[in-house]
Amino acid sequence: MENGRIAIPSNGEGGLDGQRSGHFGHCDVFTFIDVEDGTIKNITTLPNPDHVQGGCMIPVNLLAEHKVNALIVGGIGMRPLMGFREVGIKVYHDAERPDIRPVVEDLISGKLPIIADNQVCGGSGGGMGPA
């Protein structure tokens, strides 16, 4: 990723040296990483608003409003994944590493895969067929 804004669901205060949340909908904050010419330029955080079961489009719309181009998740349900696809945010998957910095560096260098339909979590519409 040469240019754009990456969002990472984060625990606690987030930040580049923070810990990634295992599931985007249950994170404390979103860490935003602005990338220009393949270099990290700016890091900010935004609290994740509360949403009720089935309110998966709230964070989707929030990230779209903040001009996010890419989202890195450890887990996500099919319904919000479909929402991110609809608004043009690419969703990348890394379920192994909880640290934010290495997964961001992997995305910037092109090493992180886009999430596949068979990698979504159960619940939140996760049992639905392929998008």
N, C-alpha and C positions, 0 to 999 in steps of 0.2 A: 504494500500500500504506500504509494508515494505521497498522496495528499488526502486530507479529510479528517473527520472526527470519529474516534473510536469510543464506544461506551463499554464499560465493564461493571456488571453488578458487583458491589463490594460490601464487605462487612465493616462495621464500625465507621471510622472516619474516611475510609477509602484512601485514595492517592496512589501514586505509582509504586510505592513500596508497601502498599496495603495487601490485604487478603481478598481474593475473589470469593463471592458468595456462590454456593453450589447451585442455586436456582435463581434466575433473574427476578422472579416475582416476589421473593422473600428477602431481597437484599435491603440493607440499611440505606445505602446511597448508591448513586451511579458515579463512577469515576470517568471523566471525559479526558481523552488524550488527543490533543490537536497535533496533526502530523503535517509538516511541510517539507517537500523534497526528501522524503524518507527519514526525516529527523523529528524527534519529539520537540515541540515548540511550547506547548502550554498544557497544564494539568489543572482541572477544576473538578469539583464534586457538586452533586445535586441530590437532595433527599428524595427517596422513593416514596411517593404518596401512598397512603393506605388505599387498598382496593378490595372490594368484596369478591367472593367466589364468582367467577364469570365476568369480572370486570377487567379482563386481560388487556383490553384496548387502551386503558388509562396509561400504563407505562409505554405502550407502543406509540401513542399520540404524543406523549411527553418527549420521548426521544426524537421523534420526527420533528417536533417544534424546535428542538435544540440542534437541529441540522446534523444529526448523527448519520454517518455513512455505513458504519460497521459496528456490530455488537459481538462480544466474545462471551460465550456462556459455557457453564459446566452442565447445565440442564435447563430445559424449557419444554413446555407443552406444545401440542400441535396448533391449538387455537392462536396463541400469541405468535408462534412462528409464522403462521399464515398471515397474521396481521403485519409483521415486519416485512414479509415479502411484498405485501400489497403497497406499503409505503416506500419501498425501495431501499430498505436497510438490509444489508447482507449480514447473515448470522453465522458466526464461526464457532467451532466446537473444540473445547479442551477440557476434559473431565478429570485429568490427572493432576495438574499442578494448581495449587491454591494461590501462589504468588502472582501478582498482577504484572510486574515488570517483564518476566520471561515470556508470558503469552503475548504481550503487546509487541515485544521485540520479534517474536516469531511471526506475528501478523504482518508487521512492517516488512520483514524479509521474505514474505510469501510462503511461509512454511506451515501456516495454520489452515486446516480444511474447513470448507463451508459445511455446516451441519446437514446431515442426511435425514430424511423422514424417519428412518428406522432408529435414530438416536434420540428421539424425543422422549420426554417423561410421560408416564401414565397420569391419568387425571387431567383436568383442564382441557379435555377434548383429545388427550393423547392417544385414545383408542381409535381415532378416525383414520381413514385410509389416506393414501398419499395425496399431497396437494396437487 
